[in-house]
């Protein structure tokens, strides 16, 4: 029970992710089959739909935008600040921080991760590992969106008796960039508005919020 409590946040989000994936699959299948019937084609079952490019591209385009959001947020908040926001460092703390602040080099502790204790290149890579991991997932999911989006788009073109597009042609097509930009704008809006809302609004007990009685201009840190 203690392990469940100590890891409850990612476990609950993982469960919610599964619920939303199932919901997306069910309503996506209904929409796909409705469109197929409109075109005079036979419908498909759930398994065939969740292994199709139509389902994969919808999942990939959502994932890539989420990981872009976190990649940019992690990286930009190293140097950029918003005074008074719980989502920001204090203005005077902008930057990478000293070795002492980061507990690196001579200030490494016995319990520090092994790359920090080893130092050198390993410590340098580890010091950017969160951004690298998030950025890698973003690029992989964006590539998956491009590949699966092309297949799904070509399926519709074939129904309309049009020639399919190559991957290079699809990457220049409005369908790819429409899918991309509409997801990016929503993520950027959410992060930017959260940084501002956190200056003036509160949620008692949340680490994403300042103390309820904290002055608006106070920046936690």
C-alpha positions as CSV (number, residue, x, y, z in Angstrom):
1,X,0.0,0.0,0.0
2,X,2.9,2.4,0.7
3,X,4.3,1.7,-2.7
4,X,1.0,2.5,-4.3
5,X,0.7,5.7,-2.3
6,X,4.3,6.8,-3.1
7,X,3.7,6.3,-6.8
8,X,0.0,7.2,-6.9
9,X,0.4,10.2,-9.3
10,X,1.9,8.4,-12.3
11,X,-0.2,5.3,-11.6
12,X,-3.5,7.4,-11.7
13,X,-2.3,9.2,-14.8
14,X,-1.4,5.9,-16.5
15,X,-4.9,4.6,-15.7
16,X,-6.5,7.7,-17.1
17,X,-4.4,7.4,-20.2
18,X,-5.7,3.8,-20.8
19,X,-9.3,5.0,-20.2
20,X,-8.9,7.8,-22.8
21,X,-7.2,5.5,-25.3
22,X,-10.1,3.1,-25.0
23,X,-12.6,5.9,-25.4
24,X,-10.7,7.3,-28.4
25,X,-10.6,3.9,-30.0
26,X,-14.4,3.3,-29.6
27,X,-15.5,6.7,-30.8
28,X,-12.9,6.7,-33.6
29,X,-14.1,3.3,-34.8
30,X,-17.7,4.6,-34.9
31,X,-16.6,7.6,-36.9
32,X,-14.4,5.6,-39.3
33,X,-17.2,3.1,-40.0
34,X,-19.7,5.9,-40.5
35,X,-17.4,7.5,-43.1
36,X,-16.8,4.1,-44.7
37,X,-20.5,3.5,-45.1
38,X,-21.0,7.0,-46.6
39,X,-18.4,6.0,-49.2
40,X,-20.1,2.7,-49.8
41,X,-17.4,0.6,-48.1
42,X,-17.6,-2.1,-45.5
43,X,-16.9,-1.3,-41.8
44,X,-14.0,-2.8,-39.8
45,X,-13.8,-4.3,-36.3
46,X,-12.1,-2.7,-33.2
47,X,-8.8,-4.6,-33.5
48,X,-8.3,-3.7,-37.1
49,X,-9.1,0.0,-36.3
50,X,-6.6,0.2,-33.3
51,X,-3.9,-1.2,-35.5
52,X,-4.7,1.1,-38.4
53,X,-2.9,4.2,-39.5
54,X,-6.0,6.3,-38.8
55,X,-5.9,5.5,-35.1
56,X,-2.1,5.7,-34.9
57,X,-1.9,9.1,-36.5
58,X,-4.4,10.6,-34.0
59,X,-2.5,9.2,-31.1
60,X,0.9,10.2,-32.4
61,X,-0.1,13.8,-33.1
62,X,-1.4,14.2,-29.6
63,X,1.7,12.7,-28.1
64,X,4.2,14.7,-30.1
65,X,2.5,18.0,-29.1
66,X,2.6,17.1,-25.4
67,X,6.2,16.2,-25.5
68,X,7.0,19.3,-27.4
69,X,5.3,21.3,-24.6
70,X,7.4,19.7,-21.9
71,X,10.6,19.9,-23.9
72,X,10.2,23.6,-24.5
73,X,9.0,24.3,-20.9
74,X,11.9,22.4,-19.3
75,X,14.5,24.1,-21.6
76,X,13.1,27.7,-21.6
77,X,12.5,27.9,-17.9
78,X,16.3,27.6,-17.4
79,X,16.6,31.2,-18.6
80,X,13.2,32.7,-18.9
81,X,11.1,33.7,-15.8
82,X,7.7,35.0,-14.8
83,X,7.9,37.0,-11.6
84,X,5.3,35.8,-9.1
85,X,4.6,32.5,-10.8
86,X,4.9,29.2,-9.1
87,X,5.8,27.8,-12.5
88,X,9.0,29.9,-12.7
89,X,12.3,30.3,-10.8
90,X,13.0,33.6,-9.1
91,X,14.3,36.2,-11.7
92,X,17.7,36.3,-9.9
93,X,18.0,32.5,-10.2
94,X,17.8,32.4,-14.1
95,X,20.5,30.3,-15.7
96,X,22.1,26.9,-15.2
97,X,23.0,27.4,-11.6
98,X,26.4,26.9,-9.9
99,X,28.0,23.5,-9.2
100,X,27.2,23.9,-5.6
101,X,23.5,24.6,-6.2
102,X,23.3,21.6,-8.6
103,X,25.3,19.4,-6.2
104,X,27.8,18.5,-9.0
105,X,31.5,18.1,-9.2
106,X,33.2,18.7,-5.8
107,X,29.7,19.1,-4.3
108,X,28.4,15.7,-5.4
109,X,27.0,13.6,-2.6
110,X,27.2,9.8,-1.9
111,X,23.6,9.5,-2.9
112,X,23.9,11.5,-6.1
113,X,23.2,9.6,-9.4
114,X,26.2,7.8,-10.6
115,X,26.8,10.0,-13.7
116,X,27.2,13.0,-11.3
117,X,29.6,11.1,-9.1
118,X,31.7,10.0,-12.2
119,X,31.8,13.5,-13.5
120,X,33.1,14.7,-16.9
121,X,31.1,13.9,-20.0
122,X,28.7,11.6,-18.1
123,X,27.7,14.4,-15.7
124,X,27.3,16.8,-18.6
125,X,25.0,14.5,-20.5
126,X,23.0,13.7,-17.3
127,X,22.6,17.4,-16.6
128,X,20.6,17.7,-19.8
129,X,19.1,14.2,-19.8
130,X,15.5,15.3,-19.0
131,X,15.4,17.6,-22.0
132,X,17.1,15.0,-24.2
133,X,14.6,12.3,-23.2
134,X,11.6,14.5,-23.8
135,X,13.0,15.9,-27.0
136,X,13.7,12.4,-28.3
137,X,10.1,11.2,-27.6
138,X,8.8,14.3,-29.3
139,X,10.9,13.7,-32.5
140,X,10.0,10.0,-32.6
141,X,6.2,10.6,-32.1
142,X,6.3,13.4,-34.7
143,X,8.0,11.1,-37.1
144,X,5.3,8.5,-36.4
145,X,2.7,11.1,-37.1
146,X,4.3,11.8,-40.4
147,X,4.4,8.2,-41.5
148,X,1.0,7.1,-40.2
149,X,-0.6,10.4,-41.3
150,X,0.6,9.8,-44.9
151,X,-0.9,6.3,-44.9
152,X,-4.2,7.5,-43.6
153,X,-4.3,10.5,-45.9
154,X,-3.5,8.2,-48.9
155,X,-6.3,5.9,-48.0
156,X,-8.7,8.8,-48.4
157,X,-7.0,9.9,-51.7
158,X,-7.4,6.4,-53.1
159,X,-11.1,6.4,-52.2
160,X,-11.3,9.7,-54.1
161,X,-9.5,8.1,-57.0
162,X,-6.4,10.3,-56.5
163,X,-2.8,9.3,-56.7
164,X,-1.1,8.6,-53.3
165,X,1.6,11.0,-52.0
166,X,5.1,10.1,-51.2
167,X,6.4,10.8,-47.7
168,X,8.2,13.9,-48.9
169,X,5.1,15.2,-50.6
170,X,3.0,14.6,-47.6
171,X,5.4,16.5,-45.4
172,X,4.7,19.5,-47.6
173,X,1.0,19.0,-47.6
174,X,-1.4,21.2,-45.6
175,X,-2.9,18.1,-43.9
176,X,0.4,17.4,-42.1
177,X,0.9,20.9,-41.0
178,X,-2.7,21.5,-40.1
179,X,-2.5,18.5,-37.7
180,X,0.8,19.7,-36.3
181,X,0.0,23.4,-35.8
182,X,-3.4,22.9,-34.2
183,X,-1.9,20.6,-31.6
184,X,1.1,22.9,-31.0
185,X,-1.0,26.0,-30.4
186,X,-3.1,24.3,-27.8
187,X,-0.1,23.1,-25.8
188,X,1.7,26.5,-26.0
189,X,-1.5,28.3,-24.9
190,X,-1.9,25.9,-21.9
191,X,1.6,26.4,-20.7
192,X,1.7,30.2,-21.2
193,X,-1.7,30.7,-19.5
194,X,-0.7,28.4,-16.6
195,X,2.4,30.5,-16.0
196,X,0.3,33.7,-15.8
197,X,-2.7,32.2,-13.9
198,X,-0.3,30.8,-11.2
199,X,0.7,34.4,-10.3
200,X,-2.8,35.4,-9.2
201,X,-4.7,32.2,-8.7
202,X,-4.2,29.4,-6.1
203,X,-5.0,25.7,-5.4
204,X,-4.5,24.8,-1.8
205,X,-2.2,21.8,-1.3
206,X,-0.9,21.7,-4.9
207,X,2.8,21.9,-5.5
208,X,1.9,23.7,-8.8
209,X,0.5,26.6,-6.7
210,X,1.9,29.1,-4.3
211,X,0.6,29.2,-0.7
212,X,-2.9,30.6,-0.7
213,X,-1.9,33.6,1.3
214,X,1.3,34.4,-0.7
215,X,1.5,37.8,-2.2
216,X,1.0,37.9,-6.0
217,X,4.5,39.3,-6.6
218,X,6.2,36.6,-4.5
219,X,8.0,34.0,-6.7
220,X,8.5,30.6,-4.9
221,X,11.9,29.1,-5.0
